[in-house]
Amino acid sequence: MGANLSSTFEPDTSKVVLSPQDRFADILTAGLWAGALYAIVMIWTTCALIDRWRGPMDKIRTGPGAVFGALILSTAWPVVMLYLLMNS
């Protein structure tokens, strides 16, 4: 056990490539991860906008229009995050 740890043999991996099916699967998986993370941040910014609009004591009522507006605005969440950071 552990005999292979002292080996100086380094395999040549210069010609190792992904098969077309694996390449497509990797690209698809990366896209799905990116989409999922984008959706998570969208939900978080929607909640942050609604919380900001409700005021410091949560006394302002927000209706379905405000929620829909926050959802539409949160699609551009990098801009919303910049707005929230600059005004807090």
C-alpha positions in Angstrom: 0.0 0.0 0.0 1.4 3.4 -0.9 3.9 2.0 -3.3 2.6 4.0 -6.2 3.1 7.2 -4.2 6.8 7.0 -4.7 6.7 6.3 -8.5 8.2 9.0 -10.7 6.2 7.8 -13.8 4.1 10.6 -15.2 1.5 9.5 -17.8 1.3 11.5 -21.0 -2.1 13.2 -21.1 -1.4 15.4 -24.0 -3.6 13.4 -26.4 -6.5 12.9 -23.9 -9.7 14.5 -25.2 -13.4 14.2 -24.4 -15.6 12.3 -26.6 -18.3 14.3 -28.4 -21.0 13.0 -26.2 -19.0 13.8 -23.0 -18.2 17.3 -24.4 -21.9 18.0 -25.0 -22.8 16.7 -21.6 -20.2 18.9 -19.9 -21.4 22.0 -21.8 -25.0 21.1 -20.9 -24.2 20.6 -17.3 -22.3 23.9 -17.1 -25.2 25.7 -18.7 -27.7 24.1 -16.3 -25.5 25.1 -13.3 -25.2 28.7 -14.6 -29.0 28.9 -15.1 -29.7 27.5 -11.7 -27.4 30.0 -10.0 -28.8 32.8 -12.0 -32.3 31.8 -10.9 -31.3 31.6 -7.3 -29.8 35.1 -7.4 -32.9 36.4 -9.2 -35.1 35.1 -6.4 -32.8 36.6 -3.8 -32.8 40.0 -5.5 -36.6 39.9 -5.9 -36.9 39.4 -2.1 -34.4 42.1 -1.4 -36.2 44.6 -3.6 -39.6 43.8 -2.0 -38.1 44.1 1.4 -36.6 47.5 0.5 -39.9 48.7 -0.9 -41.8 47.7 2.2 -39.9 50.2 4.3 -37.9 50.0 7.5 -40.9 49.0 9.6 -42.6 46.8 6.9 -45.7 48.9 7.0 -46.1 49.6 3.3 -48.2 46.9 1.6 -46.9 45.4 -1.6 -49.4 43.9 -4.0 -49.0 41.5 -6.9 -47.9 44.3 -9.2 -44.9 45.2 -7.0 -43.9 41.5 -6.8 -44.1 41.2 -10.6 -42.2 44.4 -11.0 -39.5 43.2 -8.6 -39.3 39.9 -10.6 -38.9 41.8 -13.9 -36.2 44.0 -12.4 -34.4 41.1 -10.8 -33.6 39.6 -14.3 -30.9 42.2 -14.4 -29.6 41.3 -11.0 -26.1 42.6 -11.4 -27.5 46.1 -11.8 -29.9 45.6 -8.9 -27.1 44.4 -6.7 -25.1 47.5 -7.6 -28.2 49.7 -6.8 -28.7 48.0 -3.4 -25.0 48.3 -2.5 -24.8 51.9 -3.5 -27.9 53.0 -1.6 -27.6 51.0 1.6 
